[in-house]
Structures are given as structure tokens and as C-alpha cells.
Amino acid sequence: MKKIFLLIIVLLFSSPVLSQEVLETPIKEKGNFLKNLYQDFLKYGTVYGAGDISNSIESKEPSYFIRTNQDGSLYSIPDVVDNTPDYPFDYRIGIGIRKLARFDYERKPKNFYDGTEEQLAFSSPSSAFKGLEYQLHWENERWRGENFQNHRLFIKHTGKYHIVKAESREVDKINLEYVSGEVRARLPIGKKFSISAGAIYRTHERAYGYNPIEIWLNETETYIDQNGNPFEGSKNPWYTLGFEYGYTDHFTTYTDINTQNTTQDWIWKDENGEIVAYSDLEFRENVFTDLMNRYNQERWEELEDFAEIAPIIGFDFYHYKRDFWFHGYANYILPFHTYIQGNKDFSYLQRESWGKGGHNNLLADQQWDDYSAGVNMGWRINKNLGVFIEGEYSKMWDSKLFQSTVGLNYTFK
């Protein structure tokens, strides 16, 4: 959080009016400072508190299971138990303050703000006006019986020749959390087009491209066969992961009482001595998958968050008339990423360096491209007919996000 507030403070004082006051007047009068704070930060801003409540998801059909009657045995009439999930109501409550300009074609989505609005100020390089914009939003949410904490702290200053932006966002429900900051030089070309270039700082908690269990299973070791010849074999046979978590296997011979045929396999028991599988295959299909996920989660939690910087370029084209508008924009993060925090061996640069034998340097430091692009177009063909197209596509590390809307409106008059 210290980094977040530092970014916010830096951007607040990047406002030309505030910075000018600091440079020209080392000792300010309290009244002037509050006046400038109001003019640059609070004027046209909106403080809000809002929430919503709704019923949660309900199952289409009830589900049941049976339990042994307390007064009977395994073969007595069992108790039938209703196992249908019953979730408490969903809710969301949030508070915040915002000052975001809308492009001419954007409309206020509701009669009031509640912090869930999506505007192009977040993703478009330039803004609808030159100056300071921000949204500071915190909320608590309950969804399907689970509680989540979310926030979005966004601040941006756009000038004729610069763009400065910082954002911290957490969407707990989908495990999304990051911090980013950008500083760009901006070059307007005419009244409708602009290009920008600079640097971007980003953090990510998730170790993209790093699969610990795959690495563990692919580690090899040199063995000697009966003839004294060396050979490469698995260092960690898959079933030994069970031993790491307290499971034990016991060689057992089974005899079919009807045919007298015998089969041999391994019975698996947990740390409490309870049988969990009657064969290696059953253990692999029913228990091993959970152990793989548990192992991965533990290894991921050992890593600190990652932070990297890279050059970024972008453009905006904006044309607006009442009957036709077009807004296109794009951001491209060049493949020159440098990690400044986190273990580089487990960073996204090393995603192709893991394979049989564990980590190797054959494909180390593999750079990558990240980008986003969007378009918003509307055309009122005549008094009755109109069409519109909206869409955005983003690619960040292993994640690809896209949304689009195409529509046609006809109004009878």
C-alpha cells in the first residue's frame, strides 16, 4: 500500500497548477492551498457511497445423500439428507470519490455513481480533457457465500505533451491484483490524432508460465543399470508426491473367491491410517490431482510479487460529429521487459526454460509482446436508423481479455 499512496501523491503534485505553486511559492498561505486543492482536485468531483443486494444463485434441482441411521447399521433404512447448496444473499457496498471526464459519445450510465462504471479514461492513452482525473474506490462484496475485498485507485494527468497515470486494482473474486504506473511523452498531430511513448511499471502476483509440479515431475537423475551403464531416469516418480504429504503405500495380493485368480497392487493410506485407494491407478485418479494443486499452491506462495518495467507506445484517433463518431486507440508494450522485483528464475522471462531435467538456459530470457486496442464507433444513418460498434482486446502475459458489442437501433416516428 505504501507504493500505491506514493504513486498517488506524486501524480497529485504533477498537476501543473499545484507544481507551479510549489515552485513559485515555497511558503503558501493556507487559504490559497485549500483553494488550489479544491480547483484542481475536488471541483467537479463526486463523493459517493453505494451498494446493492440480490438473491444468490439457486440450484435447478435439489441434491441429496444418505447417512447411516444412528439407531441402525449400514444395512438399515438410511437417513436422506438434503445437500442442496443454500447461499446467503449477495451484496456489494462501496465508497469512493471520482472525477472522470466522458468523451462526447459516452453517456452517464445511471442517475448516480456507484463505482462500477467502466469508462475509456481507464484504457485509452489520452483523455476527454486535459487535466487531472481520478477514481479512488473501495468495496466489500459477498458472492455465493464468500466475502471479497476490492479496490480501484486510479489517477491520471493528461497534458498537451504528456500523460502520467497510476493504478492499483484488486478484484478479489477472480484473483486479479496489480499496480501499474506510466509516464509518456505525447505528440498531438492535428486535432484528432496523437501518439505517445514512454515507460510503464507493472506488478503481478501470479508467476505466469511457472508450473511447479510439471518441473518437479520432469527433474531427472543419473542411474546405473545392472550392466554398469549410466542412464537418465525420473528423479521424482509421480507417486512419491504422496509420501511428501504423509500417504503410504502397502503391497497387497487380492484373491477372487470365485475364480481363485490373484492380482497384486498397492493399497494407499492417509496419515491417519485410513485407506484412500485400493490401487495405484485409483490413487492417481482420485487423490493425486488434489496433491498436485496443493503442491503448486505452496510453491507459488513461497515467491514474492514480481515487478517489471518496459517501454510503451500508443496512439489515439478521435473524431466526433453528432451523426457519426469514431474513437480508435491502442497501446503496445515493447518486448524489452526488465524485472526489478521477484526471483527472475521464476519470472515470465523464464517461462520456456523449464522442461525435462528442470531449469535450463536454452530458452532463458524470452521476451514477449503485450498490447491492447479498442474502437468505439457510432453512425446515425438517418432519423430512424443507427448502428454502433464497441470493442476492446487486451493481451497481458498469459491472459487474453476481450469484449465487443455490435448493435442496430431503429426508432419508429
N, C-alpha and C positions, 0 to 999 in steps of 0.2 A: 504493500500500500504506500510505502514511502516514495517509491519510484513514481507511482501514479500522481500523488499530490505534487511532487516536484515538477512533473511534466505540466500539470495544470497551472502551477504558479508561473513557470517560465512562459507559457503561452498567454496567460493573462497579461503579463507585463511586456509581451511582444506587440500589444496594441499600440499603434503609432501615437495616439494621444497620450496614453499612460507613460510610454517610454520617453516621449518628449518632455513630459512634465518632470520625470525623474532626472533627466539630464540637465534641464534648464533651471530647475528649482530644487536644490538639494534639501531645503527645509520647506515643507509645504504647510500651508495653513490647513487645519482640519476641515474647514468648510469647503475649500477648493478640492481637497482629496475626495470627500464624500460626493461632491457634485460630479467630479470626473468619473468616479466609480458608478454612479447612477447612469450617467450619459453613455458610458462605454459598455457597462456590464448588465445593468438592470433594466434600462429603458427598453421597452417592447418585449421584455422577457415575461415569462409566465411561471409562477409557482403553482404547483398542483399537488393534489393528493387524491388518489382514485383507487378503486378496486372493483372486482366483480366476483360473483358467486354463481355456481351452477351445479346441477347434479352430475355425478361422475358416470363413468361407463357402466353399463349393466350387461350381464351375460345374456345371450339369446335364449339359452336353455339352462336349467339348474343342473348341477352335478352332485353326485353322492358317492360315498364309500361306506363300507361295512366295518363294524368293530365288534370284537367278541363280547358277548353279553357277560357282564360282571358276575352274574349268578350261574353262568353256564360254562361250557367248554368250547373248544374250537369247532365242534360239530353241532352245537346248539343253535337255535334261531338267533342270528346276529342282530345287533343294533344297526339301523340305517341312519347315517349321519349326513346332513346337508352340508356339502362342501363348496357351495356356490360363493364366489368372491363377493363381498359386500363392502364396497368402498365408501368412505365418507364423502361429503360433497367437496367439489373442487372450489378453490378460491384463489384470488390474487389481490394483493394490496401493495400499493407503491406510492412513493413520494418523489418529488424532484423539482427541478427548475430547468426551463428550456428557453432558448432564443435561437430559432432556426428559420431562415428565410425560405419561402417556397418559390419555385420557378413559376412563370406565368400560367403554365398549363396545369400545375398542381393545385388541388383543391383541399381545403381543410376536411379531413375525413369524417369528423364528428363535430358536434356542437361544443365539445370540451376536449381537453388533452388528458390522456391517462398514462402516457409513457410508452405505449406500444406502437406508436406511429412509425412507419418507415418512410423516410424521405431521401431524395437523391443527394442531399447535403452530406450524407454519410459516405457515399461511394463515389460520387462524381468529383474529379480533381478540383474544379472551380466551383464557385457557389453562385447563388442567385443575386448576391450583392457583395460589395467589398466591405470587409469589416469583420467583427468578432461574432462567431456563432458557437453555441454550446448546448449540451443537454447533460445534466447530472441526474441520474435516475437510480434509485434503489427499490427493490421489491422483495417480498416474500410470497411464495407460491406453494399451494398444495395441489398435487395432481395424482390421482389414483392412489390416494392414501400416503404418498411420500411428500416430504417437505423439502423445498428448494429455496436457495437464496440467489437472486440475480442482481446484476447491476450493469449499467452502461454509463460510463463517464467519457463524454466526447466534447472536444473543444477544437475550434478551427479558426484560423485567421487568414483571410484572403485579401491580398492587395493587388495592385495592378501588375507588380512584378514579383510577387512571392506568394507561396502557400505554406502555411505551417499548421500541422494537425497532430493531435494526440488522442488516443482512445484506449480505454480499458473496458473490457466486456467479459461478463460471465453469464452463461446460460446453463445453469446447473443441471437442468433436466436432460440435456444432450451432451453433458460433459465438455462444453465449449468454454475455454478461458484463454484470454490473450491480452497482451499490452502491445501497442504499436505507437510509433511516432514518426512523423515525416517532416522534412524541410525541403522545399523545392523552390527553384527559380522559375518564374512564369513569364512567358513571352506572348503578349496578345498580337495576333495577326489580323488586322481589320477589326470589325466589331463583333464578329460571330465565331471566330476560331482562335484557339490558344493552345500552346504546347508548354509542357513543364518538365523539368528534370531536377533530380536531387538524390537524396538518400532516405532509406526507410529502415527503422529499427523495429524488430518484431520478437516477441517471445512465444514459446509454445511449451506446454507442459508435457504433452504426449511425445514419446520417442518414435516419430514416424519412421517406418521402414525397419524397425528393430523388433524381431520376433525371438525372444529369449529361448523358448522351448525348441524352436527349429535349430537354433545354433547349438544348443546342448545335445540334441539328438544327432547332429552331424559332426560332432567332435570325434576325431579318430585317434588311434594309438597303435604303435608298432608291436606286433606279437611275433612269436617264433613258433612255427609248426613242428610236427613230430620229426621232420627231416632236418630241422635246424635252419629252415629258410624263414626270413622275416616276411611279414605281410601286414597290410593295414586293415584294421578292424574297428568296429564301433567301440568307442571309449565308454559310452553311456547307453547300454541296451535299454530300450524303452521301458521295460518292466522295472528297472532299478529305480525309476522315479517313485514307485510305490514304497520302496524301502526308505526313501528320504522323508516320507510322511507317516512312518510308523506301521505300514502294512507289511505283512509277512506272507510268504507262500509255503505250502506244505504239499509235498509229493504224495499222491493218493492213487490207489488202484481201486477201480469200480468193477463189480461183478454183476452181470444181468442175471437175476434169479430165474428167468425163464429160459434163456439160451445158454447161460453159464459163460458167455463171452466176457472177456475182461478188457477194460480200457484204462489208460493211465493219463492223469493230468494233475494240475496244481490247484489246490484249494487256497483261496485268499482270505485272510482275516485282517480286520482293522486293529487299531492299537488297543482296543478293549477286548480283543479275542473273539469278536463276533464275525461269523462267516459273511462275506460280502459278494463272493463269486466262487463258483464251483469249477472254473476253468480259466486258463489264461485269456481265452477269447472273450469270455463273459466279463472278466476284469477290464479288459481293454475297451470293450464296447460300453460298459455301464459305469465304470469308476474312473478310468484313466483320463477321459475328456475333462472331468472336473479338476483333476490334478494338474493337467496341462494349463488350464486357465488360472488356477491358483498360483502355479509356479511363475507364469508370466506376470501376474499382478504384483507378486512380491518383488520380482526383478525390476519392474518398471518403477515401483515405489522407492527403490534404492537410488534412483537417478534424480539429480537436481534439475530444475527447469532450464530450458535452453533459451538463448537469446542470440540473435544474429542481425547483421546489418548488410545492406545490399543497395546498389544504385537502382533508381526507379525513374521511369519516364511516363508521360501521359499526354492526352490531348482532350479537348472539348470542342464540340461544334454545336452551336445553339442558334436556331432560327425560330422566331415566333411571330405568327400572324393569327388573327382571330379564327380564320378558317383553315389554317394549316400550320403545324409546328413540327419541328424535328430537333431532337436532342440526342446526340451520339457522343459517347465518351469511352475511354479505355485507359487502363493502367498496365504497365509491363515492368515487372521486376526482373532485371537482367541477371544472367547466370554467373554472378560474381559474389556469392554469399560468403561471409566471414563470420564464424561463430565466436562470440566474445563471452559466452557463459555456457556451462554444461560440458560434460565429457564428450570431446569430439569423436571418440571411437564409437559412440552410440548416437551420433547426430545423423541428420538426414544425408549428409555428405557421404556417409559410410553405408548407405542402405544396400549397395550391391557388393559389399566387401565381405559378406558373411556367406558361408557355404560349407561344403564338406571339409572338415578339419578345423572349423571355427572361423576366426577372423583372418583374413589375408589382405594384402595390399595390392592385389591385382586390379581391383576396380575402386580404389580409395579415392576420396575427394571428387566424387561425381557431382558436378554442378547441375542445376535444374532451372527451369523457367516457371515463374508464377505470373498470373495475369488475370485481369477482369475486364469485361466490356459490357456496355449496356446501350439500349436505344429506347427512346420514347417518342412515338410519332402519332399524330392525330390529323385527320382530314375531314372537315365538314364539306362534303361534296355539294350539298345543296341545303335548303331549309329543312328537309326531312331526313336526309341520309348522312350518316357519318361512320367512319371506320377508325380504329385505333390499334396500335401495336405497342406493347411494352415488354421488355425482357432484359435479363441480365445473366451473365455467365461468369463464374469465378473458378479458378483453379489455384489452390494453395496447398503445397506439399502433396499429400495423398488424397486430399479432399477436393471434390468437384461439386459445385453448387450451381444450380440454375433454376430460373423461374421465368415464365413467359405468359403473356395474356394477349389474345387476339380477339377483337370484337367488332360487331357491326350493330349500329343503332338506327332504327327507323322510327320517326315520330309522326303520328297522324295529326294533320292540322286541317 
